[in-house]
Amino acid sequence: TAITITEQPVSVSVPVGYSFTLRCRAQGRTSLQYQWFCQYQSDCHLIPGATNQDLPIIAEQTQLYTCRVNDLHRNAVFSDWVKVEVHQCVARGLPPRLWQGEPVIVLNPREQRVEVGQPLQLQCAAMGVPAPSYQWYHNGNLLEQQKRKKLWITHTKVSDSGTYLCCASNSHGEHWTNAVDVHIGGGEILPPAEHLQLFHLVFVSATGKIALLVGNNCYQHHPNLMAPVRDVFELRHLLEHLGFQVVSLLD
């Protein structure tokens, strides 16, 4: 092609009032011209005077941005659309001047009780530059399909009961939400699947090697640890490879 974008802008998730810059770089056979556009809800418009490779922004509201690059022969390409997500409140204890863009949880999921067959929705949110990616876990096990801020299960089963938490990560690091319990069932709350598994191993088939792993993420007088769920997950696979029957619990 006549024009090739060599550096795409990246999405960010920032507190209101935060100053940053979107960048776009391209190469072409002639000199290039840049023009930035933004979209709020369904309204897309050109940003007057935004004709440089860099677009300085002071975060005010969540919007989408793209950059058009054209040459002297009327060839033109557009960059990827990126999202600037703006949070109206800054997390406690996070002075913006000291923030380097690492993920910061601003919304934790909440404990829920859901009837069997009803939908389950858990939600979290994090700030980060670039915008964090998300990964949900259930009882310490990674949920392959749950990679968004909102975890959604259309029709719940009793086996969906247990402990959930989410990891937000970007190139600067990772941060975990609080762990929350979800109870699926009727009037009587059934014990988590891990408790039933532990009962079976200890009282029914206690003839082999058994390992009980407990990952403590939440402490009353200490900040949350970085990755106990991941550590338990990896250690579980190692012990199973060595012939152990493993029960993994959280908090």
N, C-alpha and C positions, 0 to 999 in steps of 0.2 A: 504494500500500500504506500501511497505517497506520504502519509503521516503515520507515525507509530508513537503511541503513548508509552513512555518508558517508566513513569512513576505515577501510579494511580493515587487519588486522594483516599483517605481511610476514614471510616466511621469512628465517632467518639461518643462518649457518654460522660457529661460534665455537669458541675453545679451551675446554677444561674449566675451570670456575671463573670464567668470564667473566660479569660482571653486565650486564644490559640490561633493556629494558622492551618488552613487546608492547602495542600501542595499538589500541583499537577506539573509533570514534565513530559515533553514530547520532542521527537526528532522528525525533520522533513527535508525535502530537497531545496526548499526556499526558506526564507524567514517566516516565522510563525506568529500568529495572533491568538490571544486567549480571551475568552469571555465566559464568566461564571453565571450560572442560573440557580435559582432556589425554588423550592416548591413547598407551600404550606397548605395542608389539606389538599384540595383539588386545584389550587391556584398556582400555576407555574409562571415565573416571570424572570426577565433579565435583570441582573443586579447592576444598576448604573455605576460606571467607573471601575467595575471589577474586571480589568483587562490585563492583569498581571498573572504570572505563574502561581503566585502565592495569594491566598485570600484571607486576610486577617478577619477574625470574627470575635465578637463579644457575645457570649451565649445568652439569649433571651427566651427563645422558645424552640421546641423541637421542630426541625425542618430537614428537608432533603436538599442536596446540592449536587450539581454536575458542572463540568467545564467543557466548553466547546473550543476546539483547536482548529484553525483554518490556515491555509497558506495563500500565496499570491495567485494560485491557479484555481481558486474556489473549491479546492478539496477541503473537506471538514470531517472531523471525527469528534465523538463525545466521550468523555471519561465515564467510568462507572458512577452510578448514583450512590451517594453515601449519606448516611443518616447522622445528624447531629442531635443527639438526645439530651435534653436539658432537664435537670432535676431542680425542683424549686427549693429544696432545703439541703444544706451541706451536712454531712455526717458529723456528729459530735466529736470533737477532738481532732478535726482534720483542717488545719489552717491551709487554705489554698496555696499560699506561698511556699509551703513545704512539700506540697504534693507533686510527685514525679510521674503520675499517671498510672500507678499500680491499682489493681481492682480494690474498690471499697464498697462493701455491702451497704445499701441504703434501704432495702426492704427485705425482711426475712419472711419465710413462709410461716403459716399459723397452724396449730393443731386443729384437726378436724375429726368429726364423727359423721359417717356416711352410711346410709342403708345399702345393702347389697343390691347391685343393679343400677344404682344412681351414679351420676358423674362425679368425678373428683377433680378439683383444680387447686393446685398449689402454685404460688407466685413468689418470685424474688426479683431483685433488681440490684445492679451494681454500677458504679461509675468506673471509668477507666479510659485511658488514652494510649493505644487505640481501644475502641469499645470492646468489653470483655466478651468471650464466648462462654457458654454455659453447659454444664453437665450434671444431671441429676443422678442420685444414688438412692437405692432402696435396701435397707438393712445391710449397708456396706457393699452392695453389688451395683455395678454400673448399669444404668438403663440406656441401652444403645440408641433408642429412638427419642429420648427426652433430652434435647439439646437446646431448648429455648428457655426464656425467662419463666414461661408458664408451663407447668407440667399438667397434662390433661389426660385423664382416663375416662372414656365415654361410659363404659358399663363396669362398675367395680365388682370385684370378687373378694371373698374372705381372705384369700392369699395376698391381696393388695394391702392388707393391714401391715403396720410396722413403722419403722423410723425412716424418714426422708430428710435429705439435705442436698444442697446444690453447691457446686464449685464454680466460681467465676474466675476466669484466667485470661491474661493477655501476655504480651512479650515481657512485661515487667514482673510477673509473678502470678500468684493465685490467692484467692481468699474464699473461705467457706461460710455458708450461711449457718444459722443455728439449726440444730437437729430438731425435728418435730415429729410427734407421734400421730399416726392416722389410724382410726378405729373403723373397721368395716363390719357391719352386721346389724342384728336386730337389737332388742333390749339388752341382752347380756353381751358384754364385751368378751370376745374370745381372746385367749392369750396369743401373742405373736407366734408366727411359725417357728422362730428360733427356739422359743421355750418348749414347744411340743417336740421339736427335734432333740433338744437337750434331754428331755424326759425319756425319750425313746432310747437314746444312746446310753444313758447312765443306768436306767432301770430294766431295760429289755435286752440290750445287746452289748453289755459292758464286757466284751471279751477281747477287744483289740486296743489299738492305741487311739486315745481320744485327746483332742486339743480344744480348749476353750479360749477363744481370743476376745478380749474386750477392748474396744477402741474408745477412749475417753476424749471427747471433743470439747465438752462444756465444763467449766470450773467456776465455782462461786467467787473465788478470790484470785483468779488468774485469767489472763486473756485466753481466748480460744486457741487451740493448737492449729497448726497449719494443715496437717494431712493425716490424721489418725485413721480415717476411713480407708484412704488409699493404702496405708501401711498394712492394715489388717487384711485388706483384699489381696495384696501381694504375698503376705506371709501365709495366708490361707492356702493359696495355690502351691506354695513351696512345701507346706506340711502335708497336703494331700498327695503330692508327688512322692513324699517319703512314707506314704502308707497310713497316715493319720485320718481318722474321722474328725472333722472340724466343725465346731459351732462358733459362729461369729456374731457378737452382740455389740451394740453401740450405746455408750453412756449408761 
